[in-house]
Amino acid sequence: MTHCVPNYVVETLANRLRRNYLIFWHFSQTHPSTFVYIKSVRWIGLILAVFLLFSLSAFGQDAPMSNSNHFRGNISVTNNGLSLIPAFSLGRPAAIFEMSLGGERLSFDPELRFALDGKPWSFIFWWRYKIVKSDKFTLHVGAHPAFIFTTTMEPDANGQMVETTKTQRFFATEISPSYTISPKTKLSFLYLAGRSLGKVPFALNQFVTVGPSFTNISISEKYFFNARPQAFYLKMNEKDGFFASSSMAIGRRNFPISIGGIISKKIVSEIEVDNWIWNISLIYSFNNDFIKRSNPIL
């Protein structure tokens, strides 16, 4: 039996689609910042869902090597949102969510950063894989797409200044070897290269850093200290510069909240950034390990 759709039904659906398109187009013209934000969040949500889907299958493949998976991270609130690349710093109070989900070698490490008024600052979706993993030496590689949000005041069609949010898309890769000198001291090297995507001025970023890290240094029986001083070189298109920075944290053993801070100093640079930048953060940390079993325990 053949089913025929009446002509008035087809016309009604066509009119509805036409009307919805006109409403959508009018909204994109009159509310550009909200439209860009909604579109960005939609794509970011889709990418995150795809990454999580692949991560579940990938972590399953990692199981023969180790049945242990982890879910850990830091949630911090800071007076000044700083970025690994100084030019991408927020420069005002921010909330940062850093997470890691994975197995012994492969992990998915998203970083979601927001201004305290709720506006997105940057979303970074890291994949990292440990090629070499031993007691003394490790070598990992990584890649990520990133979204950097900037808010400016621009004139609309009526000449009135309105807030506009724009999204810059980047793709970057990294390679990082590290050598463990002692249980509390490690020497690390990082090379990161990234480029901009989409209809924006081409940007090529290269970042090289080297330095030691000191962890779980005892201040007293109950309190510890972590520090990571480093020197780094940054090249953005034709401009470059040398910088020094250090991140620090003080905490209480077996307590999830700590206080941390970052300080960075420009040594010689053609890149226009502040001579000194610093922040202080309140950090909540969590660390959970999961064992994959073939049969559930009842």
C-alpha positions in Angstrom: 0.0 0.0 0.0 1.3 3.4 -0.9 0.8 6.2 1.6 0.4 9.8 0.2 1.0 12.9 2.2 -1.6 15.6 1.5 -0.3 18.8 -0.1 -1.5 21.0 2.8 0.7 19.0 5.2 3.8 19.5 2.9 3.0 23.2 2.7 2.5 23.5 6.4 5.9 21.9 7.1 7.6 24.0 4.5 6.2 27.2 6.0 7.2 26.2 9.5 10.8 25.5 8.4 10.9 28.8 6.6 9.6 30.6 9.6 12.1 28.9 12.0 15.0 29.8 9.6 13.9 33.4 9.6 13.7 33.5 13.4 17.1 31.8 13.7 18.7 34.2 11.2 17.2 37.3 12.9 18.4 36.1 16.3 22.0 35.6 14.9 22.0 39.2 13.6 20.5 40.9 16.7 22.3 38.8 19.3 25.7 38.0 17.8 27.5 37.3 21.1 24.9 34.9 22.3 24.7 33.2 18.9 28.4 32.7 18.8 28.4 31.3 22.4 25.6 28.9 21.7 27.3 27.7 18.5 30.6 27.2 20.3 29.1 25.4 23.2 27.2 23.1 20.7 30.4 22.2 18.9 32.4 21.8 22.1 29.8 19.5 23.6 29.9 17.4 20.4 33.7 17.1 20.5 33.7 16.3 24.2 31.0 13.5 23.6 33.1 12.0 20.8 36.3 12.1 22.9 34.6 10.4 25.8 33.2 7.7 23.5 36.7 7.0 22.0 38.3 7.2 25.5 36.0 4.4 26.8 37.1 2.1 24.0 40.7 3.1 24.2 40.9 2.6 27.9 39.4 -0.8 27.4 42.3 -1.6 25.1 44.7 -0.4 27.8 43.3 -3.0 30.2 45.6 -6.0 29.3 48.6 -3.9 30.5 46.9 -2.7 33.6 43.4 -3.2 35.1 43.7 0.1 37.0 42.1 3.3 35.7 42.1 6.7 37.3 39.9 9.7 37.6 41.6 12.7 39.2 41.9 16.4 38.9 42.0 19.9 40.5 39.3 22.5 40.8 40.7 25.9 41.6 39.5 29.5 42.1 42.1 32.2 41.4 42.3 36.0 41.6 44.0 36.1 38.2 43.5 33.6 35.4 46.9 32.7 33.9 47.7 30.5 31.0 50.8 28.4 30.0 51.1 30.9 27.1 51.1 34.4 28.7 49.3 36.0 25.7 46.2 33.7 26.4 45.9 34.7 30.1 42.5 36.0 31.2 43.8 38.7 33.5 40.9 38.6 36.0 39.4 36.1 38.6 38.7 32.7 37.2 37.6 29.1 38.0 39.6 26.3 36.5 38.6 22.6 36.1 41.5 20.2 35.3 40.7 16.5 35.0 42.3 13.3 33.9 40.6 10.1 33.0 42.5 7.1 31.8 44.7 4.1 32.3 48.4 3.4 32.8 49.4 4.9 29.4 46.5 6.6 27.7 44.5 9.5 29.3 42.0 12.1 28.4 42.8 15.4 30.2 40.2 18.2 29.6 40.9 21.7 31.0 37.8 23.9 31.3 38.4 27.5 32.4 35.8 30.2 33.1 35.7 33.7 34.4 34.0 34.0 37.7 31.0 35.7 36.1 30.4 32.4 34.2 31.7 33.4 30.8 34.0 30.8 29.2 37.6 31.6 28.9 39.2 28.5 27.3 38.4 24.9 26.8 41.3 22.5 26.1 40.8 18.7 25.4 44.1 16.9 25.8 44.9 13.3 24.8 48.1 12.1 26.2 49.9 8.8 25.7 53.0 7.5 27.6 55.4 5.9 25.0 58.0 5.1 27.6 57.2 4.5 31.3 59.8 3.3 33.7 60.9 4.0 37.2 63.4 6.7 36.2 62.4 7.8 32.7 59.0 8.6 31.1 58.2 10.0 27.6 54.7 11.1 26.6 53.2 12.7 23.6 49.9 14.6 23.4 47.5 16.5 21.2 44.5 18.7 21.7 42.0 21.0 20.1 41.5 24.2 22.0 38.9 27.0 22.1 39.8 30.5 23.3 37.0 32.9 24.0 37.4 36.7 23.8 34.7 39.3 24.6 34.8 42.7 23.1 32.5 45.7 22.6 31.5 46.2 19.0 28.8 48.3 17.2 25.7 46.5 16.0 23.6 47.3 12.9 22.1 50.3 14.7 25.5 51.7 15.8 25.1 50.8 19.4 27.9 49.1 21.3 27.1 45.5 22.3 29.1 42.8 23.9 30.4 40.2 21.4 32.0 36.9 22.2 34.3 35.4 19.6 35.9 32.0 19.5 39.4 31.2 18.3 40.2 27.5 17.5 43.6 26.0 17.9 45.2 22.6 17.5 48.4 21.7 19.3 50.8 18.8 19.9 53.4 18.2 22.6 56.2 15.9 23.5 57.6 15.7 27.0 60.3 13.5 28.5 61.1 13.5 32.2 63.7 12.0 34.4 63.2 11.1 38.1 66.2 12.1 40.1 64.8 11.1 43.5 61.3 10.2 44.8 60.7 14.0 45.4 62.7 15.5 42.5 62.1 15.3 38.8 63.5 17.1 35.7 61.1 17.7 32.8 61.3 19.0 29.3 58.3 20.1 27.2 58.0 21.1 23.6 54.6 22.3 22.4 53.6 23.5 18.9 50.2 24.8 17.9 48.5 26.7 15.1 45.2 28.6 14.7 42.3 27.1 12.8 39.4 28.7 11.0 38.9 32.1 9.4 41.2 34.0 11.7 44.7 35.5 11.1 47.2 32.6 10.9 49.1 32.0 14.2 51.9 29.5 14.8 52.9 29.1 18.5 56.0 27.2 19.7 56.6 26.7 23.4 59.7 25.1 25.0 60.3 24.7 28.7 62.7 22.9 31.0 63.0 22.8 34.8 62.8 20.6 37.9 59.8 19.8 40.0 59.9 19.3 43.8 57.0 17.4 45.3 55.9 16.5 48.8 58.7 18.5 50.5 58.0 18.3 54.3 57.5 21.6 56.0 56.4 19.8 59.2 54.8 16.5 60.1 51.4 17.6 58.8 52.2 20.1 56.0 54.0 19.8 52.6 55.3 22.0 49.9 55.4 21.6 46.1 57.4 23.8 43.7 58.1 23.8 40.0 60.5 26.5 38.7 61.1 26.6 35.0 62.5 28.7 32.2 60.7 28.8 28.9 60.9 30.1 25.3 57.8 31.2 23.4 57.5 32.0 19.7 54.3 33.4 18.3 54.5 34.0 14.5 57.5 36.4 14.0 57.8 37.4 17.6 59.5 35.5 20.4 60.7 35.9 24.0 62.3 34.2 27.0 60.5 33.9 30.4 61.0 32.4 33.9 58.2 31.2 36.1 57.4 29.1 39.1 54.3 27.4 40.4 54.0 26.6 44.1 51.5 24.9 46.5 51.2 24.4 50.2 48.9 21.8 51.7 48.1 19.6 54.6 48.6 15.9 54.3 45.4 13.8 53.7 43.4 17.0 53.2 42.0 17.8 49.7 42.3 21.6 49.9 45.6 23.5 49.3 46.8 27.0 48.4 48.8 27.6 45.3 50.3 30.3 43.2 52.1 31.1 40.0 54.6 33.9 39.3 56.0 34.7 35.8 58.7 37.1 34.8 59.5 38.4 31.3 63.3 38.3 30.7 63.6 39.4 27.0 60.5 39.4 24.8 59.1 41.0 21.6 55.7 39.6 22.6 53.6 42.2 24.4 52.8 40.9 27.9 53.2 42.3 31.4 56.7 42.3 32.9 55.4 40.5 36.0 52.3 38.3 36.3 51.2 36.3 39.3 48.2 34.8 41.0 47.1 32.9 44.1 44.6 30.0 44.0 42.4 27.9 46.3 42.7 24.4 45.1 40.5 21.3 45.7 42.1 18.0 44.5 40.7 14.5 44.1 42.3 11.2 43.0 40.4 8.0 42.5 41.6 4.7 41.1 39.3 2.0 39.7 39.9 -1.7 39.1 38.4 -3.3 36.0 37.1 -6.8 36.8 35.7 -9.4 34.4 32.9 -10.2 36.8 31.1 -7.9 39.3 31.6 -8.5 43.1 28.2 -9.1 44.7 
